[in-house]
Amino acid sequence: MKRYILLLLPLCLLLGVGSAYAQKAKSHSIKPHWTHKLPKPTNNSFNYELDFSVASSLDEAREKSLAGIIANSGFENGVVVVTDYTSKIIDSQVLEDGKTKNVQQENVEINSHVQGNEVTLHVKDVAEYWERDASGTYHLTKLYAKSISKEAPSFDEVSPTTKYGARGFWRSMIIPGWGQFHKGANLKGGLMLGGTAVLAAGIVFTEGQRADYNKRMLQTYDVNMIRSYQTKRDNFATSRNICIGAAAALYLYNLIDAIAAPGAERIVVKRRDARGNNYVLAPSVSMNGAPVMTAAITF
């Protein structure tokens, strides 16, 4: 009876964790790369900036985020930006499946104005990431490009992407799981690295045992002992071969996943050449699997 209880405990824990995660939601399966490392602007007319906001709805969190960017800009320029924030709950009734249902809708209004000198602000919405906890509260992270002076900035042309090309591939060729770590898939990378280490240890151990029983078999003349050692030697040889096959399969899957699976969202900046043309350099893979660099130019 105790054995069954011990077997059921991990299952219950997994179900509990699964139900807890089922109550949560997020916009990306992997937290974006830009949330902890901002892209670098190609000129001095603007900066990239993060803003964090928490609200009961996604629209409200976005409004708060924009209001925060405006207020911070006023503070940086030595003026005060006053933001009036109002939230109103409106009750209404709708007919659904022949039954009357009460519905609550939240209207949010934000008005910002400057007290003192006029401030000109240019803001570009680049990307966002949000998480919704079990209580339904949204935690929003926004990435903005924001002007530094009153002059109109020359914003970069950017595009969010989850592709990494050969960046993850060549890393996973050297160390299994390294490519996954680079792409932000830390759990998957840990499983790749840990699985490879366990299988490598298994190969070393089983080969050592096989060699030891083979040596013992050659050092005795007892027929029964020879048969026993031979059986154990063959069993360890089979186990070694299984570990080798599993390690090879895991390594191959590690390479495929490193180049094909999406990673944490990152920001690709299209840089400009001396003539003002946009260009972007990105690692890729040729038809024969060799890592190459590709360039795309926009005139």
Long-range contacts (C-beta under 8 A, 24 or more apart in sequence): 20-134, 23-134, 24-131, 24-132, 24-133, 24-134, 25-131, 25-132, 26-129, 26-130, 26-131, 26-132, 27-128, 27-129, 27-130, 27-131, 28-129, 28-264, 28-265, 30-162, 30-183, 30-184, 30-185, 30-262, 30-263, 30-264, 30-265, 31-129, 31-184, 31-264, 32-127, 32-129, 32-160, 32-184, 32-264, 32-265, 32-266, 33-184, 33-263, 33-264, 33-265, 33-266, 33-267, 34-127, 34-143, 34-265, 34-266, 34-267, 35-129, 35-141, 35-143, 38-143, 39-156, 39-158, 39-267, 39-269, 40-269, 41-145, 41-156, 42-156, 42-269, 42-271, 42-272, 43-153, 43-154, 43-156, 44-148, 45-147, 45-148, 45-149, 45-151, 45-153, 45-154, 46-122, 46-124, 46-145, 46-146, 46-147, 46-148, 46-153, 46-154, 46-155, 47-145, 47-146, 47-148, 48-126, 48-143, 48-144, 48-145, 48-146, 49-143, 49-144, 49-145, 49-146, 50-141, 50-142, 50-143, 50-144, 51-141, 51-142, 51-144, 52-139, 52-140, 52-141, 52-142, 53-140, 53-142, 54-137, 54-138, 54-139, 54-140, 55-137, 55-138, 55-140, 56-106, 56-136, 56-137, 56-138, 57-106, 57-108, 57-138, 58-130, 58-138, 58-140, 59-108, 60-87, 60-106, 60-108, 60-138, 61-130, 61-138, 61-139, 61-140, 62-128, 62-140, 62-142, 63-108, 63-110, 64-110, 64-140, 65-140, 65-142, 66-110, 66-123, 67-110, 67-112, 69-121, 69-123, 69-142, 69-144, 69-146, 70-112, 70-121, 71-112, 73-119, 73-121, 73-146, 74-114, 74-119, 77-117, 77-119, 78-116, 78-117, 79-114, 79-115, 79-116, 79-117, 79-119, 80-114, 80-115, 80-116, 81-112, 81-113, 81-114, 81-115, 81-119, 82-112, 82-113, 82-114, 82-115, 83-110, 83-111, 83-112, 84-109, 84-110, 84-111, 84-112, 85-109, 85-110, 86-110, 119-150, 120-147, 120-150, 121-146, 121-147, 122-146, 122-147, 122-152, 122-153, 122-155, 123-147, 124-155, 126-158, 126-160, 126-267, 127-160, 127-265, 127-267, 129-265, 143-267, 156-269, 156-270, 156-271, 157-269, 157-270, 157-278, 157-298, 158-267, 158-268, 158-269, 158-270, 159-267, 159-268, 159-270, 160-265, 160-266, 160-267, 160-268, 161-265, 161-266, 161-267, 161-268, 162-262, 162-263, 162-264, 162-265, 162-266, 163-262, 163-263, 164-259, 164-263, 164-266, 164-283, 165-259, 165-282, 165-283, 165-284, 165-285, 166-259, 166-283, 166-284, 166-285, 166-291, 166-292, 167-283, 168-258, 168-259, 168-263, 169-255, 169-258, 169-259, 169-285, 169-291, 170-291, 171-258, 172-254, 172-255, 172-257, 172-258, 173-255, 176-250, 176-251, 176-254, 177-254, 179-254, 179-257, 179-258, 179-259, 180-254, 180-257, 180-258, 180-261, 180-263, 182-263, 183-258, 183-261, 183-262, 183-263, 183-264, 184-263, 184-264, 185-261, 185-263, 185-264, 188-257, 188-261, 192-250, 192-254, 192-257, 195-250, 196-247, 196-250, 196-251, 196-254, 199-243, 199-246, 199-247, 199-250, 200-247, 202-239, 202-240, 202-243, 203-240, 203-243, 203-244, 203-247, 206-236, 206-237, 206-239, 206-240, 206-243, 207-236, 207-240, 209-236, 210-236, 210-237, 210-240, 259-285, 270-298, 273-297
